[in-house]
Amino acid sequence: MSTAPAPGPRDSKPPQPAQTKPKPALIFDDPLDQQSADDTDRGWGERAPAGGSAADLARFLDEKPPHHI
């Protein structure tokens, strides 16, 4: 007879947890120090500035008040 223990569940190592990314640390910066989308012209729906009279005419026609139709 052998004196070595029989292989079985007691001898196997428990499964290692999967490597996961650590959660990002909490950031306590002041959020008002950062520029938001509303702080820009693009955030308010403005077009990027384009030169030329055709662009000016297109903007005028897009922004014409209803009583000027």
Stockholm file with secondary structure:
# STOCKHOLM 1.0

chainA/1-69         MSTAPAPGPRDSKPPQPAQTKPKPALIFDDPLDQQSADDTDRGWGERAPAGGSAADLARFLDEKPPHHI
#=GR chainA/1-69 SS CCCSCCCSTTTSCCCCCCCCCCCCCCCCCCGGGSCCGGGSTGGGTCCCCCCSHHHHHHHHHHSCCGGGC
#=GC SS_cons        CCCSCCCSTTTSCCCCCCCCCCCCCCCCCCGGGSCCGGGSTGGGTCCCCCCSHHHHHHHHHHSCCGGGC
//
